[in-house]
Amino acid sequence: MAVAQMAAHINSLCVANEISMTLVPKGPAFSIYWLREIDVPPIKSVKSYATALHEIGHILGRHQLSEVILVRERWAWEWAKRNALRWTPVMQRYSEWCLEYYERRPYARRSNGYETVFTS
């Protein structure tokens, strides 16, 4: 898959779904569900493409209003996988690594994950 093709796909998904995208060269990728905004790194590889798809998945995917962080993360990755032009082994390993990160966090399984993060 060419980088230009992946970047164009992300742009077209954002335009078609009225999602505002900001490219951030450094810092974490994130999404704001209620504002339909994502901040993602520039698309330079299948990993940054998967990251952008994942953040879009936080807006368009199922179960994104769940109070359980791990539920939202799993379903955002599922959305990314189903909507990618092509899902590569590198993307699969990356998504698994990201999910494992959350699985190691005790707050990710609690129903009020946000409160737990900020009050601990």
JOMO-V206584 format. One record per backbone hydrogen bond with DSSP energy under -1.0 kcal/mol. NH is the residue of the N-H (numbers start at 1). CO is the residue of the C=O. If there is no record, write none. Layout:
NH_CO + NH_CO
This chain:
6_2 + 7_3 + 8_4 + 9_5 + 10_6 + 11_7 + 12_8 + 13_9 + 14_10 + 15_11 + 16_12 + 17_13 + 18_15 + 19_14 + 20_36 + 22_38 + 24_40 + 30_39 + 32_37 + 36_32 + 37_32 + 38_20 + 39_30 + 40_22 + 49_45 + 50_46 + 51_47 + 52_48 + 53_49 + 54_50 + 55_51 + 56_52 + 57_53 + 58_54 + 59_56 + 60_56 + 61_57 + 66_63 + 70_108 + 72_68 + 73_69 + 74_70 + 75_71 + 76_72 + 77_73 + 78_74 + 79_75 + 80_76 + 81_77 + 82_78 + 83_79 + 92_88 + 93_89 + 94_90 + 95_91 + 96_92 + 97_93 + 98_94 + 99_95 + 100_96 + 101_97 + 102_98 + 103_99 + 104_100 + 105_102 + 108_105 + 109_106 + 113_67 + 116_112 + 117_113 + 118_114 + 119_115 + 120_116
